[in-house]
């Protein structure tokens, strides 16, 4: 057995990650495959994550509603920014948001009510709650970290770097957890550019393969469980425009996010999904052409961003108010024009 930390010493897991679509149809086999990966991760990640039995996850019951002021961090790059703005013209939104003084922020929410901050503000006004959401470009990339927010990057920034350790000055999870109660985590659309597995999966590799992603997600889960009083909302991945991918790659993305939904996610802990993949993907696993921000551009267009903003706004509220395991993982809204079906 190869004893290098973070290295999976099993050809079985490599075969799991390389399996075709037929290999994922058996629920029992899927669970067995997941357990193989989880067992290996538990063995190889203990030293790097510092997670030990009794870390707090055992005491997590069904999450109750959070009380009082709840601070929310919405981490994003460009895809998340489009949805944060709720389909508003990006330049106008940014100018207004950045130019107005703090006391006038409420007008941002009135002028852009379909934006994520507008939706949260309207919920507060209607329900006398105090949910305060802030958006952060993450990683910030101001000190040389690449413009990348894929499974490797969250593993690197939050698992491999903890406490007083940071990669090129980027905030680690300890930093974020000090300032926020709920953290919304996303990847940009290149996350769906998954390539075939070559060799054994390795948690320390940047290669976008199902096997590497699985190990990075399992390590990330163990790390998030170290913060049982915090809640985490993870997007399933944005999809690529058909012209930016191919059928085999789209199928690999579907396989991975199916695994995230049906196996990796578990009820009763402090991690919740927002299923953006199911909102954005067409029947073939592509971003529908009508939802591209421009022909061939995988950023979400205005209609998709508007509906997605309403859905994630409600999903955030559900998680805060103890409905994270019972509410729709796509989010739910009363207005049929702001539903997933309205996009079809």
Residue, then its C-alpha position, 0 to 999 in steps of 0.5 A: x500500500x502506498x503510504x503517501x498522505x492524501x494518495x489513494x492506494x486502491x485501484x478499486x477507487x480508480x475503477x469507481x471514478x472511471x465507471x461508465x453510466x451503467x455502473x452508477x445505476x445500482x443503488x447498492x453498488x453506488x453506496x458500496x462505492x461511496x463507502x470504499x472512498x469514504x473509508x479510504x478518505x477516513x484513513x488518509x485524511x485524518x492527519x491532514x484534517x485533524x478530524x477525530x472521532x467525537x469532533x462534534x458531528x455525533x451531537x448534531x440533531x435536526x437543526x432548529x431555527x437560528x435565532x437573532x441576527x444571522x450573518x450570511x457569507x455568499x461566496x462567488x466569482x462571476x456565475x454567482x455574481x450574476x445570480x446575486x444581481x438577480x438578472x439586473x444589468x451587472x454594471x448598473x448594479x455594481x455602480x449603485x451598490x458600491x456608490x451608495x453609502x451604508x445608510x442607503x443600502x436599503x434602496x439597493x434592495x428596493x431598486x433591485x428587488x429580484x437580487x439576492x440581497x433584495x430577496x433577503x431584505x424583503x423576507x426580513x421586512x415581511x417576517x421581522x427577521x434579521x438576516x444579513x447577507x454579504x457577498x465575497x469574491x472568493x478566492x479573492x485572488x488579490x495576492x496571486x491565488x488563481x481565479x479558481x474555486x473548484x473542489x481542489x481549491x476548497x480542499x486546499x484553502x480549508x482543509x490543507x490550510x487551517x488555523x493560522x495557515x493560509x495560502x497566499x493570504x486567502x481566508x481559510x474556513x476558520x477566518x470565515x467561520x469567525x465572521x459568519x453563521x451561514x456560508x454559501x459555497x459555489x463553483x464556477x461553471x468550469x467545474x463541470x469540465x470533468x475529464x476521464x480518470x487517469x491513474x488513481x484518484x488523489x486528493x491533492x491533485x487539481x485534475x478535474x476528475x470524478x475520483x479527485x472530486x469525490x476525495x476532495x468532497x469527502x475531506x471537505x465534509x469532514x472539515x465542515x463538520x468541525x463547525x457544528x454551530x455553523x451551516x453550509x450551503x453548497x451549490x451543485x455545479x453550474x453546467x456548460x454550454x453545449x458548444x463548450x463541452x461534449x456529451x461524454x463530459x456532460x455525462x461525467x458532470x451529471x454522474x458527479x452531481x448525482x453522487x453529491x445529491x444521492x450519496x455525499x449529502x446526508x440529512x441531520x448534519x450542518x451541510x445543505x445543498x442548493x441544487x443549481x445543477x437541476x435548475x440550469x441543466x437541460x435533459x442532456x446536461x447542457x446549459x440551454x442555449x436560451x439561458x446562455x448570457x451570450x451565444x456559447x457563453x456558459x454564464x447564466x443569462x438574465x432570466x435564469x439569474x432572476x429565477x435562480x436568485x429567488x430560489x437560492x434566496x428561499x433556500x438560504x431562508x429555509x436552511x436558517x429556519x430549520x427547513x434545510x432537510x425538509x425544503x426543496x433543495x432547489x429552493x421554492x417560491x410562491x410565484x410560478x414565474x420564479x419556479x424551475x418550471x418557468x425556465x423549461 
